[in-house]
Amino acid sequence: FFFKQKTAYEIKECDWSSDVCSSDLLTSTGDFSIDGSFTQNGSGDVFTAGDITTTADDISFAEDVILTGPVAMTTSGTGAANGDISFAKTINSDAAGTTRDLTLTAAASNITVTGTIGDTASLEDLTIVSAATVLFDSSVVAETFTQQAGSVLTTFDDTLTLNPVTANTLALDFTGTALTFNGLVRIGRAHV
């Protein structure tokens, strides 16, 4: 990890079982497995290729997230409350033409993405393994979108653009209780 403007003492003294230290820039290629919540609340972008797993606790990001490899985030545990997953700003792959997978598992809890997804560099496969309510407030651009389980409602409040690279690829695959589109849905082949 790289923490800009943090002393070694500040990094050492953070409570890694509950929160990620606030930082101006967080870069991670390693996986996090945390008995507690994961909260990124710094003022800089997050560059990650590391998976995050909590024991039924929240995962939240306050700043832009740039995927530098495939990433899975899981809040699954036992019982009804399994921890929400939330993104306050954008999610992008690290470069145009280098798409990255994002897989989110919230079991019986919620997933909320306030910012755009893939607006500067598209994602490859955006997958929701399980969730109660899923809300995408802004536009989403990916090669494919798959939801394997949803117990309440999945909503796209803005444009959903899916551009599978391979012919005969299922671009949109939804299994759940309800799916709502409040914006355009565009499905095509971006790289013919």
N, C-alpha and C positions, 0 to 999 in steps of 0.2 A: 504494500500500500504506500501511497505517497500522500502526505499531509502537508500542504503548504501553510506556512506560518504557524506551525505547532512545534513546541519543544518536545524533546524525547520524554521528559517528565509528564507533560500533558497527555501524550499518546499512551504512555504506560499506565497512567492513573484513570483512564476512562473505564467505565463499567461496560465491558463488552457483552455481558449477559443481558443487558437491557437496551442499549442504544449505541449507535455509531456516533463517534465524536463529530461535532460540527467542524467543517473544514472549508477552505476556499476551493479545493480541488481534491477529488477522491478518485483514485485509479486502482482497480482491483482485477486480478486475473485468477485469484484463488476463491474457493467456495467458502461461504459462511454457513455454519450450522449453529443456531443460537437458541438457548433456553431462555427466551424473552423476546421482546420486540426488536425490530430493525428500523431505526429512524434516521434518515439522512436529513439533516436540517442546516447544512452549511450554505454558503452563498455561491458556490461554484458548481460547475458541471460534474457529473459522475460518469466515468468511463469504466465499463465493466464487461468481463467475460466470465464472471464468477456466479455460480448459483447461490441462492439464499434460501435457507430452510429455517423456519421457526417452529417452536412447539406450541402451536395454536395461538400465536401472538401476531400482532400487526406488522406489516412491512410498508414503509412509507418513504417517499422521496419528495423533497421540497424543490429540487432543481432539475434541470434537463438531464436526461439519461441517454448516454451514447453506448450502444452495444458494440463491443469489439470482438465478440464471439457469440455462440449460442448461449442463452441464459434461461434458467428455470427458477421461478420463485414460488415457494410452497409454504403455506401457513397451516397445513393440515394437522389436526390433532384428533382427539376423541371428544365426543360431546357436541352440543349444538353450536357453541361459539368457537370458531377456529382461527380468528384473526383476519382482518381486512387487508387488502392490498390496494395502495393508492399512489398515484403519480400526479403531482400538482402542475407539472410542466410537460415538455415534449419528450418523446422517445424516438430515437433514430438509430439506424445502423451507422457505423463509423465512416463510411464513404459510399457515394453513389456507385452502384454496380457491385457492391460488396454487401449483399443482403444478409441479415442475421435473424435467427429464430428467437422468439420470445414465447415462453410457456408459463402460464400462470395457473396456480391451483389454490383455491380458497375454500374448498369443501362447502360448508353451509354458510360461509360468510361472503362479503361483498368485494367487488373489484371496481375501482373508479379511476378513470384516466381523464384528467381535466384538459391537458394540452393535446396538441396534435401528435399523431403517430406517423412516422415515415414521411414527413413533409419535406425534409431536405435529403434524406437517404432512406429509401423504402426498407421495410422489414421483409424477411423471407416468409416464414410461416409464423403467424400469430395464432397461438393455441390457448384456449381456456379449457383446462382439464375438468374443473368443477367450480361452481360458485352459486350463490343465491341470486343476488342482483349484480348485473354487470352494466356499467354505464361508460360510454365513450362520449364525452362532451364535445369534442372537436373532430376534425377530419381524420380518417385512418387510411393509410396507404401501405399495402403489403402484397406479397404474391398470393398468399392464401389466408383464409380465416377459418378456423375449426373450433367449435365448442362441443365438448364431449358430454357435458351435463350442466344443467342450470335449473334450479328449483323455483325461481321466481320470474325474473324478467331480464332480458338483455336488450339494451337500447343503444342505437347509433344516432346521436343528435345532429350529426353533420354528414358530409359525404363519405361513403365507404368506397374505396377504389382498390380492386384486386386485379393483379396482373400476373397470372401464373406463367412461368418461363416455359414449361414443358406442355406440349399439346396434350389434350385429353386429361388434364389435371383438374380435379374438383376444386374450384376456387373457393366456394362457400359451402361448408358442411356444418350444419347446426343440429344439435340434439339438446333439447331443453323444454321448458314449459311455455315460454313466449318470447318472440323476437319482434322488435319494433324498429323501423327505419323512419327517422324524421328528416332525412336528407336524401340525396341521390345515391344510387348504388350503381357503380360502374365496374363491369367485369370485362376484361380484354386480355390480349397477349401483348405485353410490353416489348418483348425481345424476340420478334419473329425472324 
